[in-house]
Amino acid sequence: MNYLIKGGRVICPKSGVDQIADVLIKDGLIASIAANMGVSEDVSIIEADGKLVMPGIVDIHTHLRTPGFEFKEDLKTGTESALAGGITTAVCMPNTNPVLDNPEMLLQLKEKIEKEALVHVEIISAITKGLKGETLADLEANAAAGAVGFSDDGRTTMNDDYMVEAFKIANKLGVPVLTHCEDHEKSELYKDRPAPPELEYVIVKRDIELCESVGGRLHICHISTKEGVEYVRVAKARGVRLTCEAAPHHFSISEEEIDSRDPYTKVNPPIRPQVHREALIQAIKEGVVDVIATDHAPHDTASKEKTYAEAAFGITGFETSFALTYTHLVKAGHISLGKMVEMMATRPAELLKLKAGTLEIGAVADVIIADLDATYTIDPSTFYSKGKNTPFAGKKVSGKVTHTFVKGDLKYKEGALCQSIN
């Protein structure tokens, strides 16, 4: 079916569009963007007066739990959840069971994605086999099998030589190395309380130095400390090829607002004190932080309803990221709406060289419509995700995704899926 989205505020940073206009979706592609387009008989009209029309969100840091942890999330529930959050491309991390560290595993997952996923799903390969930090994975073979980047996410590659080699191989292939910056050898000592900031920023500093030493390309995941942000700021100023991301839970809430030993607030890196949140927001305003990504980490209830020491790390993020970002960054006056679209769609697609994050004519029609005036209370019982683990239950937010198109197909509309997996 072809669609005409009428009268919304259309924002596409890549093409420089920010205007009230109509968007014509034809044969799965963006066919035209113009004001007051005529209506033909072969289109379905969607009224978007007063709403935002933007490229679908590209989330470059997600955990879809397949293979091995489907009791926490599977490709069906994960991508249904993505649709509800306006995420049309999800990039999954390799800390699965088995780990995504070889071409066979990547190809098997790609085949499963083709059959079951409702949105585009890309894959990050592990840097080391089994995420153990002991043996380098065959990164070139993994890239040939479709990996769009390399990361030992969930654990840090503590061996400097492996990190340097990963940077060299990634350079050759034109992909980034994505790092979870944490001295996990020390953080494992903090069983019953959040690990301190220095366990993040010492690795941020190390990874920047290793990257710079070989002219590598580094992306720092979920940065959360004021010191880490400062290292990034200084390194960018001297020309290091460096990007970083912030997660909504780190800029939307601070340690002072939560019970830091509530298992539902347990995440890695931790929710930090207000001084770190303020530094992160300032870095977003200045452009030091490039991307917003959820680190969507769904868990079953049993994994969370334990003591703090025993509970799993992670927050489910797909269905809250748009509202948290709009509420705490745009509505709060820190960034413009266009900057939000850039950080959630355009820039992450560019970083991983994905054909996404744009409404350019001829582009695949991954599009979302959002009602910025909608105000509601977050209720995890309504999530499509299996994971209900969020510290934002009961929080009032603004901005709600109302429509999600993937490849020109309307797959989510006003709270309901338009189609399901056969």
Secondary structure, 3 states (H helix, E strand, C coil): CEEEEEEEEEEECCCCEEEEEEEEEECCEEEEEECCCCCCCCEEEEECCCCEEEECEEEEEECCCCCCCCCCCCHHHHHHHHHHCCEEEEEECCCCCCCCCCHHHHHHHHHHHHHHCCCEEEEEECCEHHHCCCCECCHHHHHHCCEEEECCCCCCCCCHHHHHHHHHHHHHHCCCEEECCCCHHHHCCCCCCCCCCHHHHHHHHHHHHHHHHCCCCEEECCCCCHHHHHHHHHHHHCCCCEEEEECHHHHHCCHHHCCCCCHHHCCCCCCCCHHHHHHHHHHHHHCCCCEECCCECCCCHHHHCCCCCCCCCCCCCCCCHHHHHHHHHHCCCCCCHHHHHHHHHHHHHHHCCCCCCCCCCCCECCEEEEEEEEEEECCHHHCCCCCCCCCCCCCEEEEEEEEEEECCEEEEECCEECCCCC
